């Protein structure tokens, strides 16, 4: 059983940040803690809170380039009804990267900054802090969709499992290369709408020459940078077609493809189905 603690949260947060200093330094980042509050007793769950914060901070560290800064702050909200724990980074807006906060028990809200991201956790004062429940998961085992759409799902899903397995393997065996790939992924994701974001732009953002970037990506994922950028654009396009009401033309604009015809051709070549057909079948399945 996981117990709550009615204690001063300040030394808890200070100790947590100090424990992560070696990991931040190993990635050439600065991690700091600040608070105008000298002492604050609050009911919270040390195990779950530490687990959530360590996971979030490490995820952010893995995605930032060297010489970036991460700061953790403790403050009151304007009405002094809640205690706020804020984690802010500079250099990159990570809002589009859902993996940063994935599977974290305590609920941090993300806010985009002009040059970074702010993650905020609100802890209520003068009342019992509710125990974070496991995220409710929709049971889809008995959910039926047309056979045609199930086949489409199966075909598209096969293109993602290999990438997921690759990242999982790298995280276990070559964490430095996993961090490199995570930075590549975030740079591509935050530039998806920019049709001019190509190999040259990615090389410049990673401070590598075209040749260095090509060799490193080729050794890790067996893809050239241009092809990998296209692959992530297609994955995002597939996600938008599957989960939103956007038209195919709107999806083309959102994912940085230059023309509708070009997008249609490479989508069909990659997945074996026209995007317009996938969108229609998806809408019919979700509207049943």
Secondary structure, DSSP 8 states (H G I E B T S, - for coil): ----EEEESHHHHHHHHHHHHHHHHHTT-EEEEEES-S--EEEE-HHHHHHHHHHHHHHHHHHS-TT-EEEEEEEE-TTSSEEEEEEEEES---TT-GGGSTT-SS--EEEEETTEEEEEEEEESSS-------------TT----HHHHHHHHHHHHHHHHHHHHHHHHHHH-HHHHHHHHHHHHHHHTTTT-TT--HHHHHHHTT--HHHHHHHHHHHHS--HHHHHHHHHHHHHHHHHHHS---HHHHHHHTT-S-HHHHHHHHHHHHSS-HHHHHHHHHHHHT-
